[in-house]
């Protein structure tokens, strides 16, 4: 599931370049719902808790691209 979460986060960075962050996804219902929909399109039905918990762990492990990184990959 981690590769899908990372790819989905890249999509969010491309779509919302200057305002997207893990905190924003976790805290803002609109960003959270958009992110969950992108992830679920690639993984099927996963629980919101599992997706967001894994996203937060990816951030803690510095596995997510940064806003200023090239997000075209």
ZIMOPE-V917563 format. One record per pair of residues at least 6 apart in sequence whose C-alpha atoms are under 6 Angstrom apart, sorted by the first residue. I is the first residue (numbers start at 1). J is the second residue. D is the distance in whole Angstrom. If there is no record, write none. Layout:
i: [I,I]
j: [J,J]
d: [D,D]
This chain:
i: [8,8,10,13,25,25,26]
j: [38,39,71,20,31,32,32]
d: [6,6,6,6,5,5,6]
